[in-house]
Amino acid sequence: MKQEFYYNQNHQDDSIDEFIDALEAYLVWYRDERIKTEYGMSIRRHRQALGLMA
């Protein structure tokens, strides 16, 4: 688990369902939306540009 998911976040008062929702949203962002400086775009867009994804 990445530290940035926890840094400046307080999940102490979250229910299990709220925590799972936050974690899933973070994982989608990390996998699909974050900008990778090596490519100058998100991983998903880079894979689409290479024709590896629809």
CHARMM-style PDB file with segment names, atoms N, HN, CA, C and O in Angstrom:
ATOM      1  N   MET     1       0.849  -1.174   0.000  1.00  0.00      PROA
ATOM      2  CA  MET     1       0.000   0.000   0.000  1.00  0.00      PROA
ATOM      3  C   MET     1       0.895   1.237   0.000  1.00  0.00      PROA
ATOM      4  O   MET     1       1.859   1.330   0.760  1.00  0.00      PROA
ATOM      5  N   LYS     2       0.556   2.166  -0.857  1.00  0.00      PROA
ATOM      6  HN  LYS     2      -0.227   2.091  -1.475  1.00  0.00      PROA
ATOM      7  CA  LYS     2       1.335   3.387  -0.963  1.00  0.00      PROA
ATOM      8  C   LYS     2       1.077   4.299   0.229  1.00  0.00      PROA
ATOM      9  O   LYS     2      -0.043   4.391   0.730  1.00  0.00      PROA
ATOM     10  N   GLN     3       2.135   4.968   0.671  1.00  0.00      PROA
ATOM     11  HN  GLN     3       3.045   4.893   0.264  1.00  0.00      PROA
ATOM     12  CA  GLN     3       2.050   5.887   1.794  1.00  0.00      PROA
ATOM     13  C   GLN     3       1.110   7.049   1.484  1.00  0.00      PROA
ATOM     14  O   GLN     3       0.440   7.562   2.381  1.00  0.00      PROA
ATOM     15  N   GLU     4       1.057   7.462   0.226  1.00  0.00      PROA
ATOM     16  HN  GLU     4       1.601   7.045  -0.502  1.00  0.00      PROA
ATOM     17  CA  GLU     4       0.233   8.619  -0.127  1.00  0.00      PROA
ATOM     18  C   GLU     4      -1.252   8.377   0.100  1.00  0.00      PROA
ATOM     19  O   GLU     4      -2.015   9.336   0.215  1.00  0.00      PROA
ATOM     20  N   PHE     5      -1.678   7.129   0.167  1.00  0.00      PROA
ATOM     21  HN  PHE     5      -1.058   6.350   0.074  1.00  0.00      PROA
ATOM     22  CA  PHE     5      -3.074   6.853   0.490  1.00  0.00      PROA
ATOM     23  C   PHE     5      -3.360   7.221   1.940  1.00  0.00      PROA
ATOM     24  O   PHE     5      -4.465   7.654   2.267  1.00  0.00      PROA
ATOM     25  N   TYR     6      -2.380   7.052   2.796  1.00  0.00      PROA
ATOM     26  HN  TYR     6      -1.483   6.700   2.530  1.00  0.00      PROA
ATOM     27  CA  TYR     6      -2.562   7.314   4.219  1.00  0.00      PROA
ATOM     28  C   TYR     6      -2.143   8.718   4.643  1.00  0.00      PROA
ATOM     29  O   TYR     6      -2.691   9.258   5.604  1.00  0.00      PROA
ATOM     30  N   TYR     7      -1.169   9.323   3.935  1.00  0.00      PROA
ATOM     31  HN  TYR     7      -0.723   8.884   3.155  1.00  0.00      PROA
ATOM     32  CA  TYR     7      -0.611  10.607   4.337  1.00  0.00      PROA
ATOM     33  C   TYR     7      -1.693  11.687   4.342  1.00  0.00      PROA
ATOM     34  O   TYR     7      -2.410  11.863   3.358  1.00  0.00      PROA
ATOM     35  N   ASN     8      -1.798  12.392   5.438  1.00  0.00      PROA
ATOM     36  HN  ASN     8      -1.215  12.249   6.238  1.00  0.00      PROA
ATOM     37  CA  ASN     8      -2.794  13.459   5.631  1.00  0.00      PROA
ATOM     38  C   ASN     8      -4.231  12.960   5.482  1.00  0.00      PROA
ATOM     39  O   ASN     8      -5.127  13.746   5.175  1.00  0.00      PROA
ATOM     40  N   GLN     9      -4.455  11.692   5.693  1.00  0.00      PROA
ATOM     41  HN  GLN     9      -3.727  11.053   5.943  1.00  0.00      PROA
ATOM     42  CA  GLN     9      -5.796  11.128   5.639  1.00  0.00      PROA
ATOM     43  C   GLN     9      -6.132  10.550   7.005  1.00  0.00      PROA
ATOM     44  O   GLN     9      -5.276   9.950   7.655  1.00  0.00      PROA
ATOM     45  N   ASN    10      -7.341  10.723   7.431  1.00  0.00      PROA
ATOM     46  HN  ASN    10      -8.037  11.210   6.903  1.00  0.00      PROA
ATOM     47  CA  ASN    10      -7.781  10.164   8.699  1.00  0.00      PROA
ATOM     48  C   ASN    10      -8.946   9.226   8.425  1.00  0.00      PROA
ATOM     49  O   ASN    10     -10.078   9.662   8.215  1.00  0.00      PROA
ATOM     50  N   HSD    11      -8.655   7.947   8.431  1.00  0.00      PROA
ATOM     51  HN  HSD    11      -7.736   7.592   8.601  1.00  0.00      PROA
ATOM     52  CA  HSD    11      -9.682   6.941   8.173  1.00  0.00      PROA
ATOM     53  C   HSD    11     -10.216   6.346   9.467  1.00  0.00      PROA
ATOM     54  O   HSD    11     -10.962   5.368   9.449  1.00  0.00      PROA
ATOM     55  N   GLN    12      -9.832   6.938  10.582  1.00  0.00      PROA
ATOM     56  HN  GLN    12      -9.226   7.733  10.597  1.00  0.00      PROA
ATOM     57  CA  GLN    12     -10.194   6.397  11.886  1.00  0.00      PROA
ATOM     58  C   GLN    12     -11.710   6.349  12.089  1.00  0.00      PROA
ATOM     59  O   GLN    12     -12.225   5.396  12.676  1.00  0.00      PROA
ATOM     60  N   ASP    13     -12.420   7.358  11.614  1.00  0.00      PROA
ATOM     61  HN  ASP    13     -12.002   8.132  11.138  1.00  0.00      PROA
ATOM     62  CA  ASP    13     -13.870   7.412  11.821  1.00  0.00      PROA
ATOM     63  C   ASP    13     -14.660   6.799  10.669  1.00  0.00      PROA
ATOM     64  O   ASP    13     -15.891   6.792  10.697  1.00  0.00      PROA
ATOM     65  N   ASP    14     -13.956   6.282   9.646  1.00  0.00      PROA
ATOM     66  HN  ASP    14     -12.957   6.289   9.623  1.00  0.00      PROA
ATOM     67  CA  ASP    14     -14.633   5.665   8.504  1.00  0.00      PROA
ATOM     68  C   ASP    14     -15.142   4.279   8.871  1.00  0.00      PROA
ATOM     69  O   ASP    14     -14.519   3.552   9.644  1.00  0.00      PROA
ATOM     70  N   SER    15     -16.272   3.938   8.307  1.00  0.00      PROA
ATOM     71  HN  SER    15     -16.779   4.529   7.679  1.00  0.00      PROA
ATOM     72  CA  SER    15     -16.748   2.563   8.433  1.00  0.00      PROA
ATOM     73  C   SER    15     -15.908   1.696   7.494  1.00  0.00      PROA
ATOM     74  O   SER    15     -15.149   2.214   6.674  1.00  0.00      PROA
ATOM     75  N   ILE    16     -16.045   0.406   7.616  1.00  0.00      PROA
ATOM     76  HN  ILE    16     -16.661  -0.014   8.282  1.00  0.00      PROA
ATOM     77  CA  ILE    16     -15.318  -0.505   6.727  1.00  0.00      PROA
ATOM     78  C   ILE    16     -15.693  -0.233   5.268  1.00  0.00      PROA
ATOM     79  O   ILE    16     -14.826  -0.204   4.395  1.00  0.00      PROA
ATOM     80  N   ASP    17     -16.980  -0.037   5.013  1.00  0.00      PROA
ATOM     81  HN  ASP    17     -17.685  -0.061   5.723  1.00  0.00      PROA
ATOM     82  CA  ASP    17     -17.431   0.227   3.646  1.00  0.00      PROA
ATOM     83  C   ASP    17     -16.870   1.532   3.099  1.00  0.00      PROA
ATOM     84  O   ASP    17     -16.486   1.594   1.931  1.00  0.00      PROA
ATOM     85  N   GLU    18     -16.817   2.571   3.921  1.00  0.00      PROA
ATOM     86  HN  GLU    18     -17.129   2.520   4.870  1.00  0.00      PROA
ATOM     87  CA  GLU    18     -16.249   3.851   3.492  1.00  0.00      PROA
ATOM     88  C   GLU    18     -14.764   3.705   3.193  1.00  0.00      PROA
ATOM     89  O   GLU    18     -14.269   4.260   2.212  1.00  0.00      PROA
ATOM     90  N   PHE    19     -14.053   2.964   4.030  1.00  0.00      PROA
ATOM     91  HN  PHE    19     -14.455   2.513   4.827  1.00  0.00      PROA
ATOM     92  CA  PHE    19     -12.630   2.747   3.815  1.00  0.00      PROA
ATOM     93  C   PHE    19     -12.404   1.968   2.519  1.00  0.00      PROA
ATOM     94  O   PHE    19     -11.516   2.316   1.740  1.00  0.00      PROA
ATOM     95  N   ILE    20     -13.188   0.929   2.281  1.00  0.00      PROA
ATOM     96  HN  ILE    20     -13.909   0.647   2.914  1.00  0.00      PROA
ATOM     97  CA  ILE    20     -13.049   0.135   1.063  1.00  0.00      PROA
ATOM     98  C   ILE    20     -13.338   0.993  -0.165  1.00  0.00      PROA
ATOM     99  O   ILE    20     -12.628   0.892  -1.165  1.00  0.00      PROA
ATOM    100  N   ASP    21     -14.365   1.832  -0.104  1.00  0.00      PROA
ATOM    101  HN  ASP    21     -14.942   1.914   0.709  1.00  0.00      PROA
ATOM    102  CA  ASP    21     -14.679   2.728  -1.225  1.00  0.00      PROA
ATOM    103  C   ASP    21     -13.526   3.693  -1.499  1.00  0.00      PROA
ATOM    104  O   ASP    21     -13.165   3.919  -2.654  1.00  0.00      PROA
ATOM    105  N   ALA    22     -12.949   4.257  -0.442  1.00  0.00      PROA
ATOM    106  HN  ALA    22     -13.242   4.073   0.496  1.00  0.00      PROA
ATOM    107  CA  ALA    22     -11.820   5.180  -0.601  1.00  0.00      PROA
ATOM    108  C   ALA    22     -10.613   4.455  -1.187  1.00  0.00      PROA
ATOM    109  O   ALA    22      -9.921   4.989  -2.055  1.00  0.00      PROA
ATOM    110  N   LEU    23     -10.367   3.249  -0.715  1.00  0.00      PROA
ATOM    111  HN  LEU    23     -10.929   2.816  -0.011  1.00  0.00      PROA
ATOM    112  CA  LEU    23      -9.246   2.466  -1.221  1.00  0.00      PROA
ATOM    113  C   LEU    23      -9.443   2.108  -2.686  1.00  0.00      PROA
ATOM    114  O   LEU    23      -8.505   2.219  -3.476  1.00  0.00      PROA
ATOM    115  N   GLU    24     -10.630   1.685  -3.061  1.00  0.00      PROA
ATOM    116  HN  GLU    24     -11.392   1.595  -2.419  1.00  0.00      PROA
ATOM    117  CA  GLU    24     -10.906   1.359  -4.458  1.00  0.00      PROA
ATOM    118  C   GLU    24     -10.748   2.576  -5.357  1.00  0.00      PROA
ATOM    119  O   GLU    24     -10.194   2.468  -6.451  1.00  0.00      PROA
ATOM    120  N   ALA    25     -11.228   3.734  -4.910  1.00  0.00      PROA
ATOM    121  HN  ALA    25     -11.678   3.822  -4.021  1.00  0.00      PROA
ATOM    122  CA  ALA    25     -11.085   4.961  -5.697  1.00  0.00      PROA
ATOM    123  C   ALA    25      -9.609   5.318  -5.866  1.00  0.00      PROA
ATOM    124  O   ALA    25      -9.193   5.738  -6.946  1.00  0.00      PROA
ATOM    125  N   TYR    26      -8.824   5.155  -4.820  1.00  0.00      PROA
ATOM    126  HN  TYR    26      -9.162   4.813  -3.943  1.00  0.00      PROA
ATOM    127  CA  TYR    26      -7.389   5.430  -4.899  1.00  0.00      PROA
ATOM    128  C   TYR    26      -6.718   4.478  -5.886  1.00  0.00      PROA
ATOM    129  O   TYR    26      -5.903   4.907  -6.702  1.00  0.00      PROA
ATOM    130  N   LEU    27      -7.053   3.199  -5.820  1.00  0.00      PROA
ATOM    131  HN  LEU    27      -7.715   2.850  -5.157  1.00  0.00      PROA
ATOM    132  CA  LEU    27      -6.427   2.225  -6.706  1.00  0.00      PROA
ATOM    133  C   LEU    27      -6.773   2.488  -8.169  1.00  0.00      PROA
ATOM    134  O   LEU    27      -5.921   2.324  -9.042  1.00  0.00      PROA
ATOM    135  N   VAL    28      -8.002   2.892  -8.445  1.00  0.00      PROA
ATOM    136  HN  VAL    28      -8.694   3.026  -7.736  1.00  0.00      PROA
ATOM    137  CA  VAL    28      -8.382   3.243  -9.816  1.00  0.00      PROA
ATOM    138  C   VAL    28      -7.584   4.464 -10.270  1.00  0.00      PROA
ATOM    139  O   VAL    28      -7.071   4.487 -11.388  1.00  0.00      PROA
ATOM    140  N   TRP    29      -7.478   5.464  -9.420  1.00  0.00      PROA
ATOM    141  HN  TRP    29      -7.895   5.445  -8.511  1.00  0.00      PROA
ATOM    142  CA  TRP    29      -6.691   6.650  -9.767  1.00  0.00      PROA
ATOM    143  C   TRP    29      -5.243   6.262 -10.026  1.00  0.00      PROA
ATOM    144  O   TRP    29      -4.661   6.677 -11.027  1.00  0.00      PROA
ATOM    145  N   TYR    30      -4.657   5.471  -9.134  1.00  0.00      PROA
ATOM    146  HN  TYR    30      -5.130   5.134  -8.321  1.00  0.00      PROA
ATOM    147  CA  TYR    30      -3.248   5.099  -9.258  1.00  0.00      PROA
ATOM    148  C   TYR    30      -3.006   4.286 -10.518  1.00  0.00      PROA
ATOM    149  O   TYR    30      -2.003   4.487 -11.202  1.00  0.00      PROA
ATOM    150  N   ARG    31      -3.904   3.379 -10.832  1.00  0.00      PROA
ATOM    151  HN  ARG    31      -4.719   3.215 -10.276  1.00  0.00      PROA
ATOM    152  CA  ARG    31      -3.735   2.498 -11.986  1.00  0.00      PROA
ATOM    153  C   ARG    31      -4.044   3.203 -13.298  1.00  0.00      PROA
ATOM    154  O   ARG    31      -3.334   3.008 -14.284  1.00  0.00      PROA
ATOM    155  N   ASP    32      -5.098   4.023 -13.326  1.00  0.00      PROA
ATOM    156  HN  ASP    32      -5.675   4.181 -12.525  1.00  0.00      PROA
ATOM    157  CA  ASP    32      -5.596   4.530 -14.601  1.00  0.00      PROA
ATOM    158  C   ASP    32      -5.392   6.015 -14.857  1.00  0.00      PROA
ATOM    159  O   ASP    32      -5.292   6.417 -16.016  1.00  0.00      PROA
ATOM    160  N   GLU    33      -5.328   6.830 -13.839  1.00  0.00      PROA
ATOM    161  HN  GLU    33      -5.409   6.502 -12.897  1.00  0.00      PROA
ATOM    162  CA  GLU    33      -5.427   8.270 -14.063  1.00  0.00      PROA
ATOM    163  C   GLU    33      -4.181   9.077 -13.728  1.00  0.00      PROA
ATOM    164  O   GLU    33      -3.997  10.166 -14.272  1.00  0.00      PROA
ATOM    165  N   ARG    34      -3.327   8.579 -12.856  1.00  0.00      PROA
ATOM    166  HN  ARG    34      -3.476   7.694 -12.415  1.00  0.00      PROA
ATOM    167  CA  ARG    34      -2.173   9.389 -12.470  1.00  0.00      PROA
ATOM    168  C   ARG    34      -1.241   9.569 -13.650  1.00  0.00      PROA
ATOM    169  O   ARG    34      -1.128   8.690 -14.505  1.00  0.00      PROA
ATOM    170  N   ILE    35      -0.583  10.698 -13.694  1.00  0.00      PROA
ATOM    171  HN  ILE    35      -0.676  11.412 -13.000  1.00  0.00      PROA
ATOM    172  CA  ILE    35       0.326  11.014 -14.782  1.00  0.00      PROA
ATOM    173  C   ILE    35       1.695  10.442 -14.452  1.00  0.00      PROA
ATOM    174  O   ILE    35       2.273  10.756 -13.411  1.00  0.00      PROA
ATOM    175  N   LYS    36       2.201   9.620 -15.323  1.00  0.00      PROA
ATOM    176  HN  LYS    36       1.732   9.366 -16.168  1.00  0.00      PROA
ATOM    177  CA  LYS    36       3.538   9.062 -15.162  1.00  0.00      PROA
ATOM    178  C   LYS    36       4.491   9.973 -15.915  1.00  0.00      PROA
ATOM    179  O   LYS    36       4.354  10.158 -17.124  1.00  0.00      PROA
ATOM    180  N   THR    37       5.455  10.542 -15.205  1.00  0.00      PROA
ATOM    181  HN  THR    37       5.566  10.392 -14.223  1.00  0.00      PROA
ATOM    182  CA  THR    37       6.338  11.534 -15.823  1.00  0.00      PROA
ATOM    183  C   THR    37       7.146  10.948 -16.979  1.00  0.00      PROA
ATOM    184  O   THR    37       7.490  11.667 -17.916  1.00  0.00      PROA
ATOM    185  N   GLU    38       7.445   9.679 -16.926  1.00  0.00      PROA
ATOM    186  HN  GLU    38       7.165   9.094 -16.164  1.00  0.00      PROA
ATOM    187  CA  GLU    38       8.195   9.041 -18.008  1.00  0.00      PROA
ATOM    188  C   GLU    38       7.444   9.139 -19.337  1.00  0.00      PROA
ATOM    189  O   GLU    38       8.062   9.296 -20.390  1.00  0.00      PROA
ATOM    190  N   TYR    39       6.114   9.046 -19.289  1.00  0.00      PROA
ATOM    191  HN  TYR    39       5.612   8.918 -18.434  1.00  0.00      PROA
ATOM    192  CA  TYR    39       5.305   9.072 -20.500  1.00  0.00      PROA
ATOM    193  C   TYR    39       4.649  10.423 -20.736  1.00  0.00      PROA
ATOM    194  O   TYR    39       4.260  10.724 -21.865  1.00  0.00      PROA
ATOM    195  N   GLY    40       4.519  11.233 -19.714  1.00  0.00      PROA
ATOM    196  HN  GLY    40       4.835  10.989 -18.798  1.00  0.00      PROA
ATOM    197  CA  GLY    40       3.828  12.513 -19.837  1.00  0.00      PROA
ATOM    198  C   GLY    40       2.325  12.358 -19.938  1.00  0.00      PROA
ATOM    199  O   GLY    40       1.622  13.300 -20.301  1.00  0.00      PROA
ATOM    200  N   MET    41       1.833  11.180 -19.620  1.00  0.00      PROA
ATOM    201  HN  MET    41       2.405  10.414 -19.325  1.00  0.00      PROA
ATOM    202  CA  MET    41       0.399  10.886 -19.666  1.00  0.00      PROA
ATOM    203  C   MET    41       0.119   9.742 -18.713  1.00  0.00      PROA
ATOM    204  O   MET    41       1.036   9.161 -18.133  1.00  0.00      PROA
ATOM    205  N   SER    42      -1.144   9.426 -18.557  1.00  0.00      PROA
ATOM    206  HN  SER    42      -1.890   9.898 -19.028  1.00  0.00      PROA
ATOM    207  CA  SER    42      -1.501   8.325 -17.676  1.00  0.00      PROA
ATOM    208  C   SER    42      -1.094   6.995 -18.314  1.00  0.00      PROA
ATOM    209  O   SER    42      -0.915   6.902 -19.528  1.00  0.00      PROA
ATOM    210  N   ILE    43      -0.956   5.985 -17.485  1.00  0.00      PROA
ATOM    211  HN  ILE    43      -1.102   6.061 -16.498  1.00  0.00      PROA
ATOM    212  CA  ILE    43      -0.606   4.651 -17.971  1.00  0.00      PROA
ATOM    213  C   ILE    43      -1.660   4.162 -18.965  1.00  0.00      PROA
ATOM    214  O   ILE    43      -1.330   3.588 -20.002  1.00  0.00      PROA
ATOM    215  N   ARG    44      -2.932   4.398 -18.634  1.00  0.00      PROA
ATOM    216  HN  ARG    44      -3.199   4.865 -17.791  1.00  0.00      PROA
ATOM    217  CA  ARG    44      -4.021   3.957 -19.514  1.00  0.00      PROA
ATOM    218  C   ARG    44      -3.913   4.620 -20.881  1.00  0.00      PROA
ATOM    219  O   ARG    44      -4.041   3.945 -21.903  1.00  0.00      PROA
ATOM    220  N   ARG    45      -3.680   5.927 -20.917  1.00  0.00      PROA
ATOM    221  HN  ARG    45      -3.576   6.475 -20.087  1.00  0.00      PROA
ATOM    222  CA  ARG    45      -3.574   6.626 -22.210  1.00  0.00      PROA
ATOM    223  C   ARG    45      -2.337   6.181 -22.974  1.00  0.00      PROA
ATOM    224  O   ARG    45      -2.365   6.083 -24.201  1.00  0.00      PROA
ATOM    225  N   HSD    46      -1.260   5.912 -22.260  1.00  0.00      PROA
ATOM    226  HN  HSD    46      -1.238   5.992 -21.264  1.00  0.00      PROA
ATOM    227  CA  HSD    46      -0.042   5.420 -22.914  1.00  0.00      PROA
ATOM    228  C   HSD    46      -0.310   4.061 -23.564  1.00  0.00      PROA
ATOM    229  O   HSD    46       0.092   3.829 -24.704  1.00  0.00      PROA
ATOM    230  N   ARG    47      -0.983   3.172 -22.849  1.00  0.00      PROA
ATOM    231  HN  ARG    47      -1.310   3.360 -21.923  1.00  0.00      PROA
ATOM    232  CA  ARG    47      -1.310   1.855 -23.405  1.00  0.00      PROA
ATOM    233  C   ARG    47      -2.269   1.978 -24.581  1.00  0.00      PROA
ATOM    234  O   ARG    47      -2.156   1.233 -25.554  1.00  0.00      PROA
ATOM    235  N   GLN    48      -3.213   2.913 -24.502  1.00  0.00      PROA
ATOM    236  HN  GLN    48      -3.305   3.519 -23.712  1.00  0.00      PROA
ATOM    237  CA  GLN    48      -4.131   3.138 -25.623  1.00  0.00      PROA
ATOM    238  C   GLN    48      -3.370   3.656 -26.834  1.00  0.00      PROA
ATOM    239  O   GLN    48      -3.637   3.244 -27.963  1.00  0.00      PROA
ATOM    240  N   ALA    49      -2.414   4.567 -26.599  1.00  0.00      PROA
ATOM    241  HN  ALA    49      -2.197   4.902 -25.682  1.00  0.00      PROA
ATOM    242  CA  ALA    49      -1.622   5.116 -27.700  1.00  0.00      PROA
ATOM    243  C   ALA    49      -0.783   4.024 -28.380  1.00  0.00      PROA
ATOM    244  O   ALA    49      -0.534   4.089 -29.584  1.00  0.00      PROA
ATOM    245  N   LEU    50      -0.356   3.037 -27.615  1.00  0.00      PROA
ATOM    246  HN  LEU    50      -0.558   2.984 -26.637  1.00  0.00      PROA
ATOM    247  CA  LEU    50       0.413   1.931 -28.173  1.00  0.00      PROA
ATOM    248  C   LEU    50      -0.475   0.865 -28.819  1.00  0.00      PROA
ATOM    249  O   LEU    50       0.025  -0.073 -29.439  1.00  0.00      PROA
ATOM    250  N   GLY    51      -1.782   1.012 -28.670  1.00  0.00      PROA
ATOM    251  HN  GLY    51      -2.189   1.774 -28.166  1.00  0.00      PROA
ATOM    252  CA  GLY    51      -2.709   0.040 -29.226  1.00  0.00      PROA
ATOM    253  C   GLY    51      -2.861  -1.209 -28.381  1.00  0.00      PROA
ATOM    254  O   GLY    51      -3.331  -2.240 -28.862  1.00  0.00      PROA
ATOM    255  N   LEU    52      -2.459  -1.114 -27.114  1.00  0.00      PROA
ATOM    256  HN  LEU    52      -2.077  -0.277 -26.723  1.00  0.00      PROA
ATOM    257  CA  LEU    52      -2.547  -2.271 -26.233  1.00  0.00      PROA
ATOM    258  C   LEU    52      -3.888  -2.355 -25.515  1.00  0.00      PROA
ATOM    259  O   LEU    52      -4.221  -3.384 -24.927  1.00  0.00      PROA
ATOM    260  N   MET    53      -4.661  -1.261 -25.565  1.00  0.00      PROA
ATOM    261  HN  MET    53      -4.391  -0.425 -26.042  1.00  0.00      PROA
ATOM    262  CA  MET    53      -5.975  -1.209 -24.941  1.00  0.00      PROA
ATOM    263  C   MET    53      -6.945  -0.550 -25.898  1.00  0.00      PROA
ATOM    264  O   MET    53      -6.561   0.254 -26.747  1.00  0.00      PROA
ATOM    265  N   ALA    54      -8.187  -0.900 -25.747  1.00  0.00      PROA
ATOM    266  HN  ALA    54      -8.499  -1.553 -25.058  1.00  0.00      PROA
ATOM    267  CA  ALA    54      -9.228  -0.264 -26.568  1.00  0.00      PROA
ATOM    268  C   ALA    54      -9.670   1.031 -25.948  1.00  0.00      PROA
ATOM    269  OT1 ALA    54     -10.540   1.712 -26.492  1.00  0.00      PROA
TER     270      ALA     54
END
